[in-house]
Amino acid sequence: MTKARTRWPRQRDAEAPTTSGETVAADRVDVVDLETCLSACAAHSTKLVASLDRRRIALAEALRTLLATHAATVPATSGTSPLPLLRRPAKTSSGSALLLGDALMDPLLAVGDKALDCGYEDEMKLALMVADTVLTQRKRSRAGWRLRARVLEAMGAESAAAAAYERHLELTEEDGFGVASKVAGLREGARLQAELVRRLAAGCPEAREFADRSVTDSWAQGLELHARGARDEARPLLIGTLLGQIAADAPVREIQQTLTHYLGLLREEAGVAGGGSAPTAGRATAGPAGIADSAELDELTALTTLYAEQRRVRMRGPVDDPTFGGVRWLTLGEFRNRIAGKSICLIANSKRVGNSSLGAEIDDYDLVVRFNSYRIDPAATGRRTDIHATIHKHGFNWDQHVDTRLVFGGISGDWKYSLRNRLVPGAQTYLGDESLRWPVRDIGRLSREVWPSIPTSGFNMLWLLDFLDVSPRLDLIGFDFYESGAYRLPAAMRLPITSVHEYTSEKAWVMERAQSVTDTRICLR
């Protein structure tokens, strides 16, 4: 038998743990003043000098932006000098404490997001500090609660994360980030995990004797016995390890590792697919430690099903229809055929549209295209949405029924993950496949050298329609490239107009091809 690779479960305290073994309270936010947080950010920035990790490079840039913004705003607000980069400033009195103004809010949250993306222990601590700093001064900050929830979830403190996610939901009207589904997934995943552990313990009552022992010692001893073929002796120790982790409220990822390894050992013993060795003829009935009958094989199947389901619902939440309502995938060629010969209008999420009375004219087009967090006001924007073009990173309007949904994304893996986690069954008839994932880069071959900025959803869609060139009428309505401001769903109005796009270049590209231009309409055909 192939000897299993040792994984060492760690002992944890009985509260929700952090990556360092400290505890995080599920029902309260640690009070962190802004000056302390900024000092920590400055100190962390020095640690990232010359880093080659792209995620830490992105964090370093976010930190520089935050510190530069702070340096620019402090003289105008408090008359004090900016924070030094290496020296922690002396404590100030409560009356002179720094206030978290609007200018610092977005850069500070960006630091939290980038720190969370890094996934390392130090950056996790920084991200949690950022969230707590925001919530210390702005207790009703939806972004602060969501950031805190995401950090706690990444740390494996699921009950605390669910509580923070629920606080976010209490404060918002539109669930554009799919938080309700996330909370439902965490709750259901915990329930299924508890059922899985209960069934394992019920099948091995003696395991409870080892639940109070050191999980590291029990796991090592159990693996050693299993490797020697003493499986009946190993089983109570291995399951006892799992019970000990549950009792200590260990991070979910550590419990998952233990479950994965243990179920792998069971499947190896049974000689079934997914075990540590290839199936062997007659293996299911061979030896006293093997799976002896079909009832035990059925139990192993049930355990594996529970395990797979709790992993799945944690990823994307409970789904009534995993086939997404029988959605049909569209290739580039199939999309071309569906729009050929039809008049098309693209509706900007701008105040110029929101303040207009163009609704009836918009609805007269054969196809109406809207973007991301579009907002419907029939008199101004029209009623219909035939094609929803959206970036994969948020879920605004994904629950609105449309004929075709095109989801754009630059990284294939992230794009696929978002589709699995954000698609709503029955909300679309057709869905663009990977040939339509990133038109400007993948179809147009416009590299970063040719087009340095990240193309917007609007530009990806417009470029695609212009490239296919099968529409007799192609109009842009309300495209002033945010000169008039944004007109989006209320929850999305609080999101900043991102700086990663370069609207000037996109506007120049449009104007070079415009056949006619009015205050509200740009005609490309």
Disulfide bonds with the S-S distance in Angstrom:
none
